[in-house]
Amino acid sequence: MQTLYKPKRYPPDVRREVLSQSQTAREIANRWMLGWPHRVKALFEAEQYLIALEMQTEQEEKAKADPYLTHLASWEKAQAWGLPMSPPTPGDRYVEEAAGLRDGWDDEEE
């Protein structure tokens, strides 16, 4: 089982939740913390980290299960699916909609 990179940087409740999730979720968490620590910190502060991690994990697990890509490594499968390697920025529309902070209608005209 993979450990977390820099576990003390995580708020305790977020750290416990991440550690209870799948291997893929921990891989993503480590990748994000290694490559984009300031963005991760901002997601913690905006209380959007866990929803962003959940969304990314779901997408990457689907990519890993793609039967047409069995010859590729996990990261190559994610790239083939067009998935970002970086975490979203706080306030990302799709993260906010998934968290229930937006209803998806605010960009449409009356």
TAKADA-V90803 format. One record per backbone hydrogen bond with DSSP energy under -1.0 kcal/mol. CO is the residue of the C=O (numbers start at 1). NH is the residue of the N-H. If there is no record, write none. Layout:
co->{CO & CO}
nh->{NH & NH}
This chain:
co->{6 & 7 & 11 & 12 & 13 & 14 & 15 & 16 & 18 & 22 & 23 & 24 & 25 & 26 & 27 & 28 & 29 & 30 & 31 & 32 & 36 & 37 & 38 & 39 & 40 & 41 & 42 & 43 & 43 & 44 & 48 & 49 & 50 & 51 & 52 & 53 & 54 & 55 & 56 & 57 & 58 & 59 & 60 & 61 & 63 & 66 & 69 & 73 & 74 & 75 & 76 & 77 & 78 & 79 & 89 & 92 & 93 & 94 & 95 & 96 & 96 & 97 & 105}
nh->{9 & 10 & 15 & 16 & 17 & 18 & 19 & 20 & 21 & 26 & 27 & 28 & 29 & 30 & 31 & 32 & 33 & 34 & 35 & 36 & 40 & 41 & 42 & 43 & 44 & 45 & 46 & 48 & 49 & 47 & 52 & 53 & 54 & 55 & 56 & 57 & 58 & 59 & 60 & 61 & 62 & 63 & 64 & 65 & 66 & 69 & 72 & 77 & 78 & 79 & 80 & 81 & 83 & 82 & 92 & 96 & 97 & 98 & 99 & 101 & 102 & 100 & 108}
